[in-house]
């Protein structure tokens, strides 16, 4: 019984780790930094709405794109980064076989749920809500309180079913992380 509970604990911690890793911290930082400026602290004009919308779209794209990046260590010990394709990583050096890094269904699942989680982050931001939905009623605000835990729970389950095997830009390659 102790072994199954420790296995469940390990799976739970791994799922939480994948959920934390799902959003690139640089992207979220840029969003949190620029959003108050572009939304004029929630007092938007039409220009602010367009600029904030562009920021949200670019950051959402960045979150999804990061799900398709990976890294490997070549024979000389140098770390290389690439984009997962149907044939492997691109670009790649000819000396290393990167066909094991092919794109998979899990990559698309991660990209989708990464954008969903980032969407929740944007909806939780007071400036974004005040800018795009200035007349939110209290019942709609209740939705904002229920949405994050629900999305977090669903995303955690999905990330446990489809564990992230990518070590994209900003994360150590698999060879580096397994040697520590």
N, C-alpha and C positions, 0 to 999 in steps of 0.2 A: 504493500500500500504506500509506503514511504517513497518508493521509486516512482510510482505514477504521479504522486503529488508534486515531487520535485520536477518531473517531466512537464507537468501542467504549468508549474511556476516558470520553468525555463521558456516554454512556449509563450506564456503571457508576457514575460519580460522581453522576449524577442519581438512580439507583436507591438508592444509599446515602443521599443527601439525603432522599429520600422515606421511607426506612425510619426515619431519625432523626426526621423530622417526624411520623411516624405516631402517636406517643403524646404527648398534651398534657403538657408538662412540669409544669404546675401540678397536674394530676391525679396524676401519678407522685410528685411531691413530697408531696402530701397523704397519699397511700398510705404512702410511706416514713416519713413523720413520725408518723402515727397508728397504724400497724400494730403497732409494738412495745408501745405502750400498750394497745391493744385486745386483743392476744394475750397480754398479761402476759409478754412476752419468751419466748413459746413454751410457757408453763406454763398452759394454758387450763382454765378451768372451762366449764360449759355456756353461761354468760352471755358469756364471752369469745368462744366459738365463734360465737354468734349475732351479737355486735357486729362481729367480724371479717368474718363472712360478709356482713353488711349493707354494711360498708365496701368489700369487694371488689366487690359487686354495684353499688354506687353509682359507684365509680371506673370499673368496666367500662362502665356506661351512659354515663358522662361521655366516655370515650374514643370510644365508638361515636357518640354524639350530635354530637361535634365534627366528625365526617366529613360531617355534613349542614348545617354552618354555612358561610356565605360572606360576603364583604364587597364593596362597590362604592363608588366615589366619585361623588357627584352633580355636577351642573353647577356648583355653588358650591365644589367642592373638599372637601366634608365627607365623611368616611368613614361609611358605614352598614353595619350587620351584620344578617344575617337568617338564616332557616332555609330551606333548599331544599325546595320542594314540587313537585308535578307541573306547576304553572303558572308557577313562578319563585320568587323570594325572597319571604318573608313575615317581617315587615311591610316595606312599601316605600312610598316617596313616589310620588305619581302622575306626577311630572315625569320619572322615569327608567324606561326599559323594562328590566325584570329577567327577561324570559322566557328569556334565554340562560342563566340560572342554574338551569334546571330540574334536578330530581333525575334521576340516571342509574343504570344498572346498576353502573357503577364505584364509585358512592357506597356501595352495599350491599356490594360486594366489599371496599372499604376498611374499612368498619365491621366486617365479619366478621373480617378479618385483624388489625385494630387490637385487637379483643377477644382474639384468639388470642395476639398478642404481649403484651398486658397479662396474660393468663393465665399465660404463661411467666414474666413478671416476678414474679407472685405465687407461683408454684411454686418459683422460685429463692430466695425469701425464707425464711431459716432459721426465723424465728418462725412463719410460716404453716405450713411443713411440720411443725414440732414440735407445733404446735397441732392441726392436722387429721389428721396422719398420724404419730403419735409412734413407731410401731414400724416405720418404714421400714427395710427390709433393704438390704444393700450392693448387691444387684442392682438394686433400685429406685432407689438413689442414682445408679447408673450411668445410668439413664434420664434423670435430672435433668441429668447432664453432657452427654448426647447431644442432648437435646431442644432447647436454645437454638440451637445452630448449625443444626440441621435446620430449625427454624421460621424462623430468620433467613434461610436460603438460599431456602426456599420463598416467604417473604414478599417478599424482594427481587425474585425473578422476577415474582411477581404484581404488585408495585408498578411494575415496569418495563413490564409489559404494560398495566396500568391506571394511568397516571400521575395523580397527584393534581393536579387543576386548581383545587381550592377554596382560598380564602384566608380561613379561618374566624376565629373570635374568637381574638385573640392573634397573628394573622399579618397582615402588611400586605396591603392590597387589591392586586389585579392592576395597577391603574393606578399605585400608589405603587411597587411593586417593579419595574415595567418602566421607570419614569422615573429610577431610580438607576443 
